[in-house]
Amino acid sequence: MNIKGIDSLTLEVADIARAKRFYHEVFDLPIISENTQQVTLRCGHQQLKLTLSKSTNKEKSINFSIATSTPLPDVLNHLANYYIPIIDTISNTDSTSKKNIIIVQDYDTNTIEIVAL
């Protein structure tokens, strides 16, 4: 088997409209399709699917990472313009790669690592 990558990632969310605004506006992800139960956004070559959660159990959360070529100060300013709190920042400057990571959460406590390459 030769895996080429992840085709899509599905997040269960409590409020479709709020989650759509968050991912579409904050991360500039284009909307591919939407209805009252699901929104599909484009994230690079993959799809991010937001599905209305049928459960009230909020203990399920996902951690995922997205990469950006935008300079770190611009990413921080962009997040500040949307009042998105920064959970943490990590600077990884080992010999093989230089990455800065900004960690935020969406309204459903899914953790998003923004990797500034």
Rosetta constraint file for C-alpha pairs under 8 A:
AtomPair CA 6 CA 46 HARMONIC 6.68 0.50
AtomPair CA 7 CA 45 HARMONIC 7.64 0.50
AtomPair CA 7 CA 46 HARMONIC 5.05 0.50
AtomPair CA 7 CA 47 HARMONIC 6.37 0.50
AtomPair CA 8 CA 46 HARMONIC 5.34 0.50
AtomPair CA 8 CA 47 HARMONIC 4.43 0.50
AtomPair CA 8 CA 48 HARMONIC 5.65 0.50
AtomPair CA 8 CA 49 HARMONIC 7.04 0.50
AtomPair CA 9 CA 46 HARMONIC 7.89 0.50
AtomPair CA 9 CA 47 HARMONIC 6.41 0.50
AtomPair CA 9 CA 48 HARMONIC 5.03 0.50
AtomPair CA 9 CA 49 HARMONIC 6.02 0.50
AtomPair CA 10 CA 48 HARMONIC 5.97 0.50
AtomPair CA 10 CA 49 HARMONIC 4.50 0.50
AtomPair CA 10 CA 50 HARMONIC 5.84 0.50
AtomPair CA 10 CA 51 HARMONIC 6.88 0.50
AtomPair CA 11 CA 48 HARMONIC 7.61 0.50
AtomPair CA 11 CA 49 HARMONIC 6.18 0.50
AtomPair CA 11 CA 50 HARMONIC 5.03 0.50
AtomPair CA 11 CA 51 HARMONIC 6.09 0.50
AtomPair CA 11 CA 62 HARMONIC 7.37 0.50
AtomPair CA 12 CA 50 HARMONIC 5.99 0.50
AtomPair CA 12 CA 51 HARMONIC 4.86 0.50
AtomPair CA 12 CA 52 HARMONIC 5.70 0.50
AtomPair CA 12 CA 53 HARMONIC 4.89 0.50
AtomPair CA 13 CA 19 HARMONIC 6.86 0.50
AtomPair CA 13 CA 50 HARMONIC 6.45 0.50
AtomPair CA 13 CA 51 HARMONIC 5.98 0.50
AtomPair CA 13 CA 52 HARMONIC 5.20 0.50
AtomPair CA 13 CA 53 HARMONIC 5.27 0.50
AtomPair CA 13 CA 108 HARMONIC 6.04 0.50
AtomPair CA 14 CA 52 HARMONIC 5.93 0.50
AtomPair CA 14 CA 53 HARMONIC 5.57 0.50
AtomPair CA 14 CA 108 HARMONIC 6.85 0.50
AtomPair CA 15 CA 19 HARMONIC 6.16 0.50
AtomPair CA 15 CA 52 HARMONIC 6.66 0.50
AtomPair CA 16 CA 20 HARMONIC 5.95 0.50
AtomPair CA 16 CA 36 HARMONIC 7.40 0.50
AtomPair CA 16 CA 37 HARMONIC 7.17 0.50
AtomPair CA 16 CA 38 HARMONIC 7.01 0.50
AtomPair CA 16 CA 39 HARMONIC 7.33 0.50
AtomPair CA 16 CA 50 HARMONIC 6.94 0.50
AtomPair CA 16 CA 51 HARMONIC 7.03 0.50
AtomPair CA 16 CA 52 HARMONIC 5.94 0.50
AtomPair CA 17 CA 21 HARMONIC 6.23 0.50
AtomPair CA 18 CA 22 HARMONIC 6.22 0.50
AtomPair CA 18 CA 107 HARMONIC 7.99 0.50
AtomPair CA 19 CA 23 HARMONIC 6.25 0.50
AtomPair CA 19 CA 50 HARMONIC 7.31 0.50
AtomPair CA 19 CA 106 HARMONIC 7.64 0.50
AtomPair CA 19 CA 107 HARMONIC 7.16 0.50
AtomPair CA 20 CA 24 HARMONIC 5.72 0.50
AtomPair CA 20 CA 39 HARMONIC 6.89 0.50
AtomPair CA 20 CA 50 HARMONIC 7.50 0.50
AtomPair CA 21 CA 25 HARMONIC 5.46 0.50
AtomPair CA 21 CA 26 HARMONIC 7.56 0.50
AtomPair CA 22 CA 26 HARMONIC 5.45 0.50
AtomPair CA 22 CA 27 HARMONIC 7.43 0.50
AtomPair CA 22 CA 106 HARMONIC 7.31 0.50
AtomPair CA 23 CA 27 HARMONIC 5.27 0.50
AtomPair CA 23 CA 28 HARMONIC 6.79 0.50
AtomPair CA 23 CA 29 HARMONIC 6.16 0.50
AtomPair CA 24 CA 28 HARMONIC 4.85 0.50
AtomPair CA 24 CA 29 HARMONIC 4.63 0.50
AtomPair CA 24 CA 30 HARMONIC 6.22 0.50
AtomPair CA 24 CA 31 HARMONIC 6.99 0.50
AtomPair CA 24 CA 41 HARMONIC 7.60 0.50
AtomPair CA 25 CA 29 HARMONIC 7.24 0.50
AtomPair CA 26 CA 78 HARMONIC 7.69 0.50
AtomPair CA 26 CA 79 HARMONIC 7.04 0.50
AtomPair CA 26 CA 82 HARMONIC 6.78 0.50
AtomPair CA 29 CA 41 HARMONIC 5.92 0.50
AtomPair CA 29 CA 42 HARMONIC 5.71 0.50
AtomPair CA 29 CA 43 HARMONIC 6.00 0.50
AtomPair CA 30 CA 41 HARMONIC 5.49 0.50
AtomPair CA 30 CA 42 HARMONIC 5.45 0.50
AtomPair CA 30 CA 43 HARMONIC 7.76 0.50
AtomPair CA 31 CA 39 HARMONIC 7.30 0.50
AtomPair CA 31 CA 40 HARMONIC 6.07 0.50
AtomPair CA 31 CA 41 HARMONIC 4.43 0.50
AtomPair CA 31 CA 42 HARMONIC 6.46 0.50
AtomPair CA 32 CA 39 HARMONIC 7.71 0.50
AtomPair CA 32 CA 40 HARMONIC 5.43 0.50
AtomPair CA 32 CA 41 HARMONIC 5.25 0.50
AtomPair CA 32 CA 42 HARMONIC 6.47 0.50
AtomPair CA 33 CA 39 HARMONIC 5.85 0.50
AtomPair CA 33 CA 40 HARMONIC 5.24 0.50
AtomPair CA 33 CA 41 HARMONIC 7.19 0.50
AtomPair CA 34 CA 38 HARMONIC 5.70 0.50
AtomPair CA 34 CA 39 HARMONIC 4.17 0.50
AtomPair CA 34 CA 40 HARMONIC 6.17 0.50
AtomPair CA 35 CA 39 HARMONIC 6.36 0.50
AtomPair CA 37 CA 51 HARMONIC 5.89 0.50
AtomPair CA 37 CA 52 HARMONIC 5.24 0.50
AtomPair CA 38 CA 49 HARMONIC 6.84 0.50
AtomPair CA 38 CA 50 HARMONIC 5.45 0.50
AtomPair CA 38 CA 51 HARMONIC 4.44 0.50
AtomPair CA 38 CA 52 HARMONIC 6.21 0.50
AtomPair CA 39 CA 49 HARMONIC 5.75 0.50
AtomPair CA 39 CA 50 HARMONIC 5.11 0.50
AtomPair CA 39 CA 51 HARMONIC 6.66 0.50
AtomPair CA 40 CA 47 HARMONIC 6.47 0.50
AtomPair CA 40 CA 48 HARMONIC 5.75 0.50
AtomPair CA 40 CA 49 HARMONIC 4.41 0.50
AtomPair CA 40 CA 50 HARMONIC 6.29 0.50
AtomPair CA 41 CA 47 HARMONIC 5.61 0.50
AtomPair CA 41 CA 48 HARMONIC 5.11 0.50
AtomPair CA 41 CA 49 HARMONIC 6.28 0.50
AtomPair CA 42 CA 46 HARMONIC 6.05 0.50
AtomPair CA 42 CA 47 HARMONIC 4.74 0.50
AtomPair CA 42 CA 48 HARMONIC 6.20 0.50
AtomPair CA 43 CA 47 HARMONIC 5.56 0.50
AtomPair CA 43 CA 48 HARMONIC 6.31 0.50
AtomPair CA 58 CA 108 HARMONIC 7.52 0.50
AtomPair CA 61 CA 108 HARMONIC 7.30 0.50
AtomPair CA 61 CA 109 HARMONIC 6.12 0.50
AtomPair CA 61 CA 110 HARMONIC 4.92 0.50
AtomPair CA 61 CA 111 HARMONIC 7.50 0.50
AtomPair CA 62 CA 109 HARMONIC 7.96 0.50
AtomPair CA 62 CA 110 HARMONIC 4.89 0.50
AtomPair CA 62 CA 111 HARMONIC 6.26 0.50
AtomPair CA 63 CA 110 HARMONIC 5.82 0.50
AtomPair CA 63 CA 111 HARMONIC 4.57 0.50
AtomPair CA 63 CA 112 HARMONIC 5.92 0.50
AtomPair CA 63 CA 113 HARMONIC 7.62 0.50
AtomPair CA 64 CA 111 HARMONIC 6.45 0.50
AtomPair CA 64 CA 112 HARMONIC 5.27 0.50
AtomPair CA 64 CA 113 HARMONIC 6.19 0.50
AtomPair CA 65 CA 112 HARMONIC 5.52 0.50
AtomPair CA 65 CA 113 HARMONIC 4.39 0.50
AtomPair CA 65 CA 114 HARMONIC 5.84 0.50
AtomPair CA 65 CA 115 HARMONIC 6.87 0.50
AtomPair CA 66 CA 112 HARMONIC 7.26 0.50
AtomPair CA 66 CA 113 HARMONIC 6.22 0.50
AtomPair CA 66 CA 114 HARMONIC 5.12 0.50
AtomPair CA 66 CA 115 HARMONIC 6.01 0.50
AtomPair CA 67 CA 114 HARMONIC 5.85 0.50
AtomPair CA 67 CA 115 HARMONIC 4.63 0.50
AtomPair CA 67 CA 116 HARMONIC 6.05 0.50
AtomPair CA 67 CA 117 HARMONIC 6.84 0.50
AtomPair CA 68 CA 114 HARMONIC 6.99 0.50
AtomPair CA 68 CA 115 HARMONIC 6.06 0.50
AtomPair CA 68 CA 116 HARMONIC 5.07 0.50
AtomPair CA 68 CA 117 HARMONIC 6.24 0.50
AtomPair CA 69 CA 116 HARMONIC 5.90 0.50
AtomPair CA 69 CA 117 HARMONIC 5.56 0.50
AtomPair CA 70 CA 74 HARMONIC 6.55 0.50
AtomPair CA 70 CA 75 HARMONIC 6.44 0.50
AtomPair CA 70 CA 116 HARMONIC 6.62 0.50
AtomPair CA 70 CA 117 HARMONIC 7.94 0.50
AtomPair CA 71 CA 75 HARMONIC 6.42 0.50
AtomPair CA 71 CA 116 HARMONIC 6.70 0.50
AtomPair CA 72 CA 76 HARMONIC 6.24 0.50
AtomPair CA 72 CA 100 HARMONIC 7.35 0.50
AtomPair CA 72 CA 116 HARMONIC 6.13 0.50
AtomPair CA 73 CA 77 HARMONIC 6.17 0.50
AtomPair CA 74 CA 78 HARMONIC 6.05 0.50
AtomPair CA 75 CA 79 HARMONIC 6.23 0.50
AtomPair CA 76 CA 80 HARMONIC 6.14 0.50
AtomPair CA 77 CA 81 HARMONIC 6.18 0.50
AtomPair CA 78 CA 82 HARMONIC 6.75 0.50
AtomPair CA 79 CA 83 HARMONIC 6.24 0.50
AtomPair CA 79 CA 84 HARMONIC 5.24 0.50
AtomPair CA 79 CA 85 HARMONIC 7.61 0.50
AtomPair CA 80 CA 84 HARMONIC 5.87 0.50
AtomPair CA 80 CA 85 HARMONIC 7.46 0.50
AtomPair CA 84 CA 104 HARMONIC 7.27 0.50
AtomPair CA 85 CA 104 HARMONIC 6.52 0.50
AtomPair CA 85 CA 105 HARMONIC 7.92 0.50
AtomPair CA 86 CA 102 HARMONIC 6.95 0.50
AtomPair CA 86 CA 103 HARMONIC 6.03 0.50
AtomPair CA 86 CA 104 HARMONIC 5.19 0.50
AtomPair CA 87 CA 102 HARMONIC 7.69 0.50
AtomPair CA 87 CA 103 HARMONIC 5.31 0.50
AtomPair CA 87 CA 104 HARMONIC 5.20 0.50
AtomPair CA 87 CA 105 HARMONIC 7.32 0.50
AtomPair CA 88 CA 102 HARMONIC 6.09 0.50
AtomPair CA 88 CA 103 HARMONIC 5.11 0.50
AtomPair CA 88 CA 104 HARMONIC 7.31 0.50
AtomPair CA 89 CA 100 HARMONIC 7.33 0.50
AtomPair CA 89 CA 101 HARMONIC 5.54 0.50
AtomPair CA 89 CA 102 HARMONIC 4.56 0.50
AtomPair CA 89 CA 103 HARMONIC 6.05 0.50
AtomPair CA 90 CA 100 HARMONIC 5.79 0.50
AtomPair CA 90 CA 101 HARMONIC 4.98 0.50
AtomPair CA 90 CA 102 HARMONIC 6.57 0.50
AtomPair CA 91 CA 98 HARMONIC 7.76 0.50
AtomPair CA 91 CA 99 HARMONIC 6.15 0.50
AtomPair CA 91 CA 100 HARMONIC 4.56 0.50
AtomPair CA 91 CA 101 HARMONIC 6.33 0.50
AtomPair CA 92 CA 97 HARMONIC 7.40 0.50
AtomPair CA 92 CA 98 HARMONIC 5.71 0.50
AtomPair CA 92 CA 99 HARMONIC 5.12 0.50
AtomPair CA 92 CA 100 HARMONIC 6.04 0.50
AtomPair CA 92 CA 101 HARMONIC 7.88 0.50
AtomPair CA 93 CA 97 HARMONIC 6.16 0.50
AtomPair CA 93 CA 98 HARMONIC 4.43 0.50
AtomPair CA 93 CA 99 HARMONIC 6.36 0.50
AtomPair CA 94 CA 98 HARMONIC 6.43 0.50
AtomPair CA 98 CA 117 HARMONIC 7.07 0.50
AtomPair CA 99 CA 115 HARMONIC 6.52 0.50
AtomPair CA 99 CA 116 HARMONIC 5.97 0.50
AtomPair CA 99 CA 117 HARMONIC 5.38 0.50
AtomPair CA 100 CA 115 HARMONIC 5.86 0.50
AtomPair CA 100 CA 116 HARMONIC 5.23 0.50
AtomPair CA 100 CA 117 HARMONIC 6.93 0.50
AtomPair CA 101 CA 113 HARMONIC 6.21 0.50
AtomPair CA 101 CA 114 HARMONIC 5.48 0.50
AtomPair CA 101 CA 115 HARMONIC 4.56 0.50
AtomPair CA 101 CA 116 HARMONIC 6.13 0.50
AtomPair CA 102 CA 113 HARMONIC 5.71 0.50
AtomPair CA 102 CA 114 HARMONIC 5.07 0.50
AtomPair CA 102 CA 115 HARMONIC 6.61 0.50
AtomPair CA 102 CA 116 HARMONIC 7.94 0.50
AtomPair CA 103 CA 111 HARMONIC 6.91 0.50
AtomPair CA 103 CA 112 HARMONIC 5.75 0.50
AtomPair CA 103 CA 113 HARMONIC 4.57 0.50
AtomPair CA 103 CA 114 HARMONIC 6.22 0.50
AtomPair CA 104 CA 111 HARMONIC 5.90 0.50
AtomPair CA 104 CA 112 HARMONIC 5.35 0.50
AtomPair CA 104 CA 113 HARMONIC 6.58 0.50
AtomPair CA 104 CA 114 HARMONIC 7.89 0.50
AtomPair CA 105 CA 109 HARMONIC 5.32 0.50
AtomPair CA 105 CA 110 HARMONIC 5.39 0.50
AtomPair CA 105 CA 111 HARMONIC 4.49 0.50
AtomPair CA 105 CA 112 HARMONIC 5.77 0.50
AtomPair CA 106 CA 110 HARMONIC 5.50 0.50
AtomPair CA 106 CA 111 HARMONIC 6.76 0.50
AtomPair CA 106 CA 112 HARMONIC 7.55 0.50
